Amino acid sequence: MFGKVKNFLGFGPPGEVYDNEVAPYTVIKQFDGYDLREYPAQKWVATAAVTTAGDLKNNNSSMFWKLFGYISGKNAAESKISMTVPVMISHVKEGDGDVDTAVKMKREMAF
């Protein structure tokens, strides 16, 4: 039982989360604590938002719930789609400064 709770919370093996479909991948190279992976072409559900560096946590939450609603049936076909891991997040700074201090950042989340 405790193992299932750990996996559900993301404490299982890297890239494995309880009861979620895992996107296929090939490990290109292993490093200390992480893998460099290659994912084949596939369809992802994605959303984007522009945020400030100080509002990243709220931004992640709102993007996640928007995507979760979509895969839960809040879409044109009213169809449910399996949750897939990993959740991909990209960051593109807008304006001056580095990613940590940029005034605005475009972020995209996909799964």
C-alpha positions as CSV (number, residue, x, y, z in Angstrom):
1,M,0.0,0.0,0.0
2,F,2.7,2.5,1.0
3,G,4.5,1.7,-2.4
4,K,1.4,2.7,-4.3
5,V,1.1,6.0,-2.4
6,K,4.7,6.8,-3.0
7,N,4.3,6.1,-6.8
8,F,1.1,8.1,-6.9
9,L,2.9,11.1,-5.3
10,G,5.8,10.8,-7.8
11,F,8.3,9.0,-5.6
12,G,8.5,5.9,-7.7
13,P,11.2,5.1,-10.3
14,P,12.2,8.1,-12.4
15,G,9.5,8.9,-15.0
16,E,7.0,6.4,-13.6
17,V,3.9,7.6,-11.9
18,Y,1.2,5.3,-10.5
19,D,-1.8,4.7,-12.8
20,N,-0.6,7.0,-15.6
21,E,0.4,6.0,-19.1
22,V,4.1,6.5,-19.7
23,A,5.1,8.0,-23.0
24,P,7.6,5.7,-24.8
25,Y,11.2,6.8,-24.8
26,T,14.8,5.7,-25.4
27,V,17.5,6.5,-22.9
28,I,20.3,8.1,-24.9
29,K,22.7,8.7,-22.0
30,Q,22.5,8.2,-18.2
31,F,23.9,10.9,-15.9
32,D,24.2,11.1,-12.1
33,G,20.5,11.4,-11.1
34,Y,18.9,11.9,-14.5
35,D,18.6,10.5,-18.0
36,L,18.9,12.1,-21.4
37,R,15.8,10.7,-23.2
38,E,14.5,10.7,-26.8
39,Y,10.7,10.6,-27.3
40,P,9.3,9.6,-30.7
41,A,6.8,11.8,-32.5
42,Q,3.4,11.7,-30.8
43,K,0.4,13.8,-30.0
44,W,0.4,15.9,-26.8
45,V,-2.2,18.2,-25.3
46,A,-0.6,21.6,-24.6
47,T,-1.4,25.0,-23.3
48,A,0.6,28.2,-22.9
49,A,0.6,31.3,-20.7
50,V,2.8,34.4,-20.2
51,T,3.8,34.9,-16.7
52,T,6.2,36.8,-14.5
53,A,9.1,35.1,-12.6
54,G,7.3,35.7,-9.3
55,D,4.1,33.9,-10.3
56,L,5.4,30.6,-11.6
57,K,3.7,28.4,-9.0
58,N,0.2,29.8,-9.7
59,N,0.9,29.7,-13.5
60,N,1.8,26.0,-13.3
61,S,-1.3,25.2,-11.3
62,S,-3.7,27.0,-13.7
63,M,-2.1,25.4,-16.8
64,F,-2.2,21.9,-15.2
65,W,-5.9,22.1,-14.3
66,K,-6.8,23.5,-17.8
67,L,-5.1,20.4,-19.4
68,F,-6.5,18.0,-16.8
69,G,-10.0,19.3,-17.6
70,Y,-9.4,18.7,-21.3
71,I,-8.2,15.1,-20.8
72,S,-11.1,14.5,-18.3
73,G,-13.7,15.1,-21.1
74,K,-14.0,18.9,-21.2
75,N,-13.3,19.0,-24.9
76,A,-15.3,19.2,-28.2
77,A,-15.7,15.4,-28.4
78,E,-16.4,15.1,-24.7
79,S,-13.9,12.2,-24.7
80,K,-11.6,11.2,-21.9
81,I,-7.9,10.8,-22.6
82,S,-5.4,8.9,-20.4
83,M,-3.0,11.0,-18.4
84,T,0.5,10.6,-19.8
85,V,3.8,11.2,-18.0
86,P,6.1,13.0,-18.2
87,V,4.5,16.5,-18.0
88,M,6.6,18.7,-20.2
89,I,7.2,22.4,-19.3
90,S,9.1,24.8,-21.5
91,H,10.2,28.3,-20.7
92,V,11.0,31.1,-23.1
93,K,11.9,34.5,-21.7
94,E,10.5,37.6,-23.2
95,G,12.5,40.8,-22.7
96,D,15.8,41.5,-20.9
97,G,17.3,39.4,-18.2
98,D,17.9,35.7,-17.7
99,V,15.1,33.1,-17.1
100,D,15.2,33.8,-13.3
101,T,14.8,37.6,-13.6
102,A,13.0,38.1,-16.9
103,V,10.0,40.4,-16.6
104,K,7.8,38.1,-18.7
105,M,8.2,34.5,-19.6
106,K,6.2,32.4,-22.0
107,R,5.6,28.9,-20.5
108,E,4.1,25.9,-22.2
109,M,2.9,22.7,-20.4
110,A,2.0,19.5,-22.2
111,F,1.1,16.0,-21.4
